[in-house]
Amino acid sequence: MISPKPWDPAPNQIFSFCKATPVPSDLISICLTNYNYANFIKECLESLAAQTHEALDLIIIDDASDEADTHEIILSWLTEHKKRFYKITFLANAFNQGPSFSRNLAFQHAAGESVFIIDADNTLYPTALEKLYAALNNGQFPAVYSQLEEFGERRGIGRADIFNPELLKKNNYVDVMALIRKNIWAELGGFTDIDRGWEDYDFWLKFIDHNLEPGYLPEILCRYRVHNKSRTVRDALSAHDNLELIMELRHPTPPDQKLYMPPKRHSGPTLRIIEAD
Amino acid sequence: MTTLTLMNKKDIQTILSSQLFNAEFYLTSYPDVKNSGIDPIIHYVLFGCHENKNPNDTFNTQTYKNLFQSTFEKDENPFAHYLRHNENLYFFEKGLLQNNSHEVLLNCLNKIKKYPYFNPEYYQAANPNIKFEGISATRHALLYGIGEGRTVLSPRHIAQHLGWECKQQLTYTPAKPSGKAVLPESVGVFYHSEGNIFIQELAEILCNYIKRSKINVQLMTEKTPVSERPELCIFCAPHEFFFLRGSEHWKNEDILTSSIMFNTEQPHTLWFTRGLIYCLMSAGVIDICHQNMASFKNTGLNVFHFDPLPVVKKTTLTQTEKKHPFFRVLSEETKNSSSPLCPLEERPLDISFFGNTSGNRERFFSHNTEFFTEYSCFLYYRKTDGPLTHSDKYSVPANFPRYIAERSKIALNIHRDDFGFFEWHRLVQQNMASGAVVVTEECFPHPLYKNGTHYLSESARHIPNLIEWLLNTDDGMAEAARIQKNCFRVFANKSLALSKLNDIRSYLASVWSTVQ
């Protein structure tokens, strides 16, 4: 368990619910983070309620969305559907803290032994959690993920594949929509805030640092919405080269292994002349 | 069909038995040979030597011919002649480094081959316009690339090396006292009088550090005549010292190879690259960053981590300095006398920061502007071009950041770039030693100063949370006071201070033993 730091701002509890029955042994926690996705979140919630896996613990973190009616939309849906879930926790950050902080917060509140991560603009097919949960236990994996379907402004299939440390060092092909054991999250030190994005990639690289291999379930179970608000499009793209160097710095290739050199792009990493201080 | 003369056959035999012909080098340097299908040695003897092709990376055919052609026998191959008569001499081109001897250049070449930030494949990819004919990428980088200001070092290799070093356990272990060590009778610490004021301050700190270890040392500049050369020279910030005017007389090879270079620059900058040649030539390198020092160590250089204990003392401004607009703008309370030991709750400023512009800092301050307006701050985020120097009357006095830190509860450190160097000068010298609590983005590990004990680190996004907690809660203020106390405990540790003095003595003795 990773405890919050003394200076982490305490979230406001907007809503909570828990059945009086004993905690189901197959309880899956869902970490649902929202930042300005009020127009998408109902679709996401509906797909969670439609899951064939019964025992669900839903944790919603609203990361101080600017949209005024966000809490009302979520609250009215939760009130109507609360009985579908074993437990619900709806928290709101007082001001924007970023996806890493919000996901860590959700893990801290998770009652299940495994946590599924989803952003409010994405959705799941009904059998997703049931199948992922079975795969997690069948293979005794630290985490499992499936293939994605891309929808919205582009239709297509994601790039998920077997977790191969060598390939993953070159670039990230594993989305954060994955089922992760809570004790593994703690062992890895949780998510780290990376300025300008790539915290997902950083998280998967931590698995490599710790010699852990997540499992890949080759089924298309999760839906990833492609739109111009996607953070990857907004921030990370322009900072691509610097982020590659940050990843190498944070997860260095051992000196006795050959360093992967990315192919040269039009604007390769640049050396900047900067003042001595 | 060409036939081999007797001389040709004799030459081939000589070259073969020397084992100094590098067929791989020959084939990669001259793709036309590969296409011809002729054995590379035969090609060199029959055709290559007339086309001024080189048999390996260290022998320049043309240079040799110019010097010795008159003594060749008929048909004699220049390289075979060299093997027979002059093998103890070097014949490779010197590129832009004409003032240096072949021995020193060969030594540098061998070092750069072991230097973890350099990668020949990267150098070739980063400089697609260079034709590497008859010269290896490594040699080109050394002889031309650095001097021409090219992209020489691989950012990814730098990241890998530093990242790996950061994963290593790092604690301070005192060196064993060197009993009968022979020390130089005089040491000179050089800085350039027209350079960055903080480099001068670092030179003064190094000089005082050596002085306290009971070695005869003096502060010198480029203006010092060579006739007053001390036995052992230490050049601070070679990337600056040797590139500002007036230092030419110190660029003598004999001086450079028997001196120590004090590197203060971060390796992903072009400043660093241009100073690199001086570090490679030197008798030893002192580095302000522990992880960077390790890269020099890999090349076989005698290295030392610059980490003297700072002297805790009150900062006083002169009457002239008190006319500076930055002093006049302060509140009356802030102008009052203070001291590094002043308790945090009595300090008039909440947060201070000094640093030049960068993309990282621009993002940080523009995202948190509103947050800082709630506090009393001194945030000197400077966008004017060029370093702070003495020549500028609007320049900030070198001791001014300390003066402000002495009056601040929190001293903020936002890294210039993505690499989180432990910026010793700012963190320890300016801030911790002034009793301010350092709040920083995550830093590279340091042997003495630890996160959570001597400073507090957070990701840039969450730094406001940390500051708010420190300043506005009882727990936070108690934590701040604890951090402040921990730092003073290090600075006042007498056995540590002695051990640090012993470290610098031992190091100077070990360098001296190799150059005297």
HADDOCK unambig.tbl for C-alpha pairs under 7 A between the chains (distance, minus, plus):
assign (segid A and resid 7 and name CA) (segid B and resid 465 and name CA) 5.61 0.50 0.50
assign (segid A and resid 7 and name CA) (segid B and resid 466 and name CA) 5.13 0.50 0.50
assign (segid A and resid 7 and name CA) (segid B and resid 469 and name CA) 5.24 0.50 0.50
assign (segid A and resid 8 and name CA) (segid B and resid 465 and name CA) 6.29 0.50 0.50
assign (segid A and resid 9 and name CA) (segid B and resid 465 and name CA) 6.70 0.50 0.50
assign (segid A and resid 193 and name CA) (segid B and resid 459 and name CA) 6.46 0.50 0.50
assign (segid A and resid 245 and name CA) (segid B and resid 156 and name CA) 5.84 0.50 0.50
assign (segid A and resid 245 and name CA) (segid B and resid 159 and name CA) 5.97 0.50 0.50
assign (segid A and resid 246 and name CA) (segid B and resid 418 and name CA) 6.79 0.50 0.50
assign (segid A and resid 248 and name CA) (segid B and resid 156 and name CA) 6.88 0.50 0.50
assign (segid A and resid 248 and name CA) (segid B and resid 159 and name CA) 5.66 0.50 0.50
assign (segid A and resid 248 and name CA) (segid B and resid 160 and name CA) 5.55 0.50 0.50
assign (segid A and resid 248 and name CA) (segid B and resid 163 and name CA) 6.91 0.50 0.50
assign (segid A and resid 249 and name CA) (segid B and resid 159 and name CA) 4.54 0.50 0.50
assign (segid A and resid 249 and name CA) (segid B and resid 160 and name CA) 5.52 0.50 0.50
assign (segid A and resid 249 and name CA) (segid B and resid 162 and name CA) 6.51 0.50 0.50
assign (segid A and resid 249 and name CA) (segid B and resid 163 and name CA) 4.10 0.50 0.50
assign (segid A and resid 250 and name CA) (segid B and resid 163 and name CA) 5.77 0.50 0.50
assign (segid A and resid 251 and name CA) (segid B and resid 163 and name CA) 6.78 0.50 0.50
assign (segid A and resid 252 and name CA) (segid B and resid 160 and name CA) 4.75 0.50 0.50
assign (segid A and resid 252 and name CA) (segid B and resid 163 and name CA) 5.23 0.50 0.50
assign (segid A and resid 252 and name CA) (segid B and resid 164 and name CA) 5.49 0.50 0.50
assign (segid A and resid 253 and name CA) (segid B and resid 160 and name CA) 6.12 0.50 0.50
assign (segid A and resid 254 and name CA) (segid B and resid 164 and name CA) 6.89 0.50 0.50
assign (segid A and resid 271 and name CA) (segid B and resid 268 and name CA) 6.22 0.50 0.50
assign (segid A and resid 271 and name CA) (segid B and resid 269 and name CA) 5.83 0.50 0.50
assign (segid A and resid 271 and name CA) (segid B and resid 270 and name CA) 6.55 0.50 0.50
assign (segid A and resid 272 and name CA) (segid B and resid 269 and name CA) 5.73 0.50 0.50
assign (segid A and resid 272 and name CA) (segid B and resid 270 and name CA) 6.68 0.50 0.50
assign (segid A and resid 273 and name CA) (segid B and resid 269 and name CA) 5.56 0.50 0.50
assign (segid A and resid 273 and name CA) (segid B and resid 270 and name CA) 5.53 0.50 0.50
assign (segid A and resid 273 and name CA) (segid B and resid 271 and name CA) 6.69 0.50 0.50
assign (segid A and resid 274 and name CA) (segid B and resid 269 and name CA) 6.62 0.50 0.50
assign (segid A and resid 275 and name CA) (segid B and resid 386 and name CA) 6.53 0.50 0.50
assign (segid A and resid 275 and name CA) (segid B and resid 387 and name CA) 5.91 0.50 0.50
assign (segid A and resid 276 and name CA) (segid B and resid 265 and name CA) 6.50 0.50 0.50
assign (segid A and resid 276 and name CA) (segid B and resid 387 and name CA) 6.89 0.50 0.50
assign (segid A and resid 277 and name CA) (segid B and resid 355 and name CA) 6.73 0.50 0.50
assign (segid A and resid 277 and name CA) (segid B and resid 356 and name CA) 6.68 0.50 0.50
